[in-house]
């Protein structure tokens, strides 16, 4: 599995300054393997700032952050033991837990109040509504959340999942293939595709984005995932990681420049202007929503969560889906007062 550089891994565990590994305090920290859904982007800064500013250390944690290969793929990787925690798609848990009750995955902190998943295309492809996807070629990695949940999107829009053909591509090739006309559409997070396509020369007005939430698939976005076994075995570690995550998220919202700087420290080729725009877009779109403003980050509405389970179960033919409260866990959250977030840049 590809990881961040050795230098970055040391920074993640000890903060911005190098700390001798022989220090007793560091040796006593609980080591955690944490998998992102992708390469480091600004909305991941909560975890990097938690490392740099000592929030992990304060909670007694040593966190090794790994890159991922799709938010749907994170569920499978965690269940297989490739990481202890990950940032992934709770919708994908529905089918996984139904098929693998002995390797159940749980969502312990709801980070994105809405999913960023979408079908994205360009005006030149002639796709003006979801029904126009019939007979088209879609490109995406296998583990992409939008591809994983496409059957739900298709069903909600009068399509069959078999109405499209898939081109399996490596993540960096997805938007270029669409831009060159080698694919008619892609599934992707809008926070990625919208900005990458512009860097390739696409005009914003020509980018068509069919957001899952706006087209019959109102589901939660990525959350902090672990296995049910881990959550039962080490609830204190789960709570500690959630607290550190929220502390880092709060700092990133208050100081977006620091969020982007934390990413550039790990990925020096990061385009600062693009990442600034992406961060503001993502925070406003799926993190600082009205529901979060009213209830605090991590809030899960039971009725909405049940609707998500029903949508995903129907799309995948899951006859006995897991109960919402068995995997959409809120018992690891700090009190509501400690989960209220500032406004962006305040």
C-alpha positions, -999 to +999 in steps of 0.1 A: +000+000+000+013+035-009+018+057+021+029+093+026+066+099+027+086+088+057+092+125+066+054+131+065+048+101+086+071+114+113+055+148+112+021+132+115+030+114+147+049+141+164+037+174+152+056+200+131+089+195+149+109+164+149+108+145+182+132+117+191+114+084+188+129+072+220+110+097+241+088+077+266+057+098+261+058+090+223+064+053+230+033+051+251+010+065+225-015+042+209-006+036+173-034+039+147-033+033+110-057+057+093-067+056+056-078+086+036-102+081+007-077+097-017-044+116-018-042+145+007-066+173-002-076+204+018-107+188+034-084+162+049-066+190+068-085+182+100-062+152+105-030+169+095-036+199+117-045+175+146-010+160+141+008+193+137-009+210+166-006+182+190-042+171+192-034+135+185-006+135+211-029+151+236-053+122+232-024+097+235-025+087+198+002+081+172-015+083+138+000+069+105-021+084+077-022+065+044-036+075+011-067+057-002-081+047-036-118+056-033-142+062-005-162+031-013-130+010-013-122+022+023-150+001+037-135-031+022-099-022+032-108-015+068-128-048+070-098-066+056-075-051+083-055-028+060-062+001+084-077+006+118-098+037+107-106+053+075-125+081+058-151+065+037-187+061+025-213+050+050-237+041+022-213+013+011-215-002+046-251-012+039-243-039+014-209-048+030-224-055+064-253-074+050-229-096+031-202-098+058-219-098+092-188-112+108-166-083+095-190-054+101-179-018+096-193+011+116-194+049+110-183+066+143-183+102+132-203+117+103-180+143+087-198+151+054-234+159+060-241+153+022-222+132-003-200+148-029-206+120-053-219+129-087-220+119-123-200+146-141-199+153-179-193+181-203-217+200-225-201+186-256-213+151-246-250+160-250-260+147-216-285+172-202-303+149-177-296+116-161-318+097-186-294+108-213-267+085-198-284+055-214-259+038-237-230+061-225-195+052-213-186+061-178-151+061-164-141+057-127-119+036-105-136+006-090-135+019-055-150+053-063-181+061-041-201+074-071-194+042-090-202+020-060-235+037-055-244+042-091-271+015-090-290+037-065-286+067-087-297+048-118-328+034-100-338+068-087-336+082-123-354+056-143-323+038-155-309+003-151-273+000-139-267-020-171-277+010-192-242+023-191-208+007-197-179+012-174-143+020-182-121+012-152-093+038-149-066+049-125-078+080-106-055+106-124-068+095-158-105+100-151-110+137-158-085+137-187-104+109-204-136+129-201-120+160-214-105+142-244-138+126-253-126+090-244-155+088-219-189+103-220-191+109-182-174+100-150-184+094-114-164+115-090-166+138-061-176+172-074-149+188-052-124+170-074-139+169-109-152+205-110-117+219-104-096+194-122-116+198-154-110+235-152-073+230-150-076+209-182-092+238-200-130+232-195-151+262-189-172+261-157-203+267-177-197+236-197-193+213-167-225+193-160-228+178-125-256+155-115-253+155-078-266+123-061-282+143-033-301+164-059-313+135-080-331+111-057-302+097-036-302+119-005-274+102+014-248+111+039-212+116+027-179+103+040-175+096+077-149+082+101-151+044+098-137+015+118-147-021+124-174-030+148-149-052+166-125-023+171-152+000+183-163-026+209-127-035+219-113+001+222-141+026+226-118+050+244-095+052+214-125+058+191-136+087+212-101+101+214-097+100+176-131+117+171-122+145+196-089+151+179-106+151+144-131+177+155-104+199+170-085+197+137-116+204+117-124+235+138-089+248+133-091+242+095-124+261+092-111+290+113-078+292+094-082+279+058-047+291+049-033+268+076-054+239+062-040+243+027-005+248+041-008+215+060-016+198+027+013+214+009+037+203+036+028+167+026+021+173-011+045+200-023+031+201-058-004+211-045-018+240-064-025+265-037-051+286-055-070+255-066-069+240-031-081+272-015-111+271-038-117+234-033-116+238+005-141+266+006-164+247-018-163+215+002-168+232+036-197+252+025-213+224+005-211+194+028-196+203+061-211+236+072-247+227+063-279+240+081-282+207+098-247+209+112-252+246+122-283+235+142-271+202+157-233+202+156-209+182+135-214+145+136-252+147+139-271+119+123-308+123+117-324+088+122-351+093+096-327+104+070-303+076+078-331+051+075-340+065+041-304+062+030-304+025+040-336+019+021-323+036-010-290+016-010-306-017-001-331-014-029-305-006-054-283-035-045-310-060-038-302-063-001-332-080+015-320-078+051-301-046+055-284-037+088-303-016+112-293+021+111-282+022+147-259-008+143-235+011+120-244+048+121-230+052+156-233+085+175-223+072+209-187+081+204-194+118+199-185+145+225-214+166+238-232+188+213-216+220+228-182+206+219-193+199+183-205+233+172-183+247+144-173+282+136-181+300+103-156+297+076-126+319+082-139+333+114 
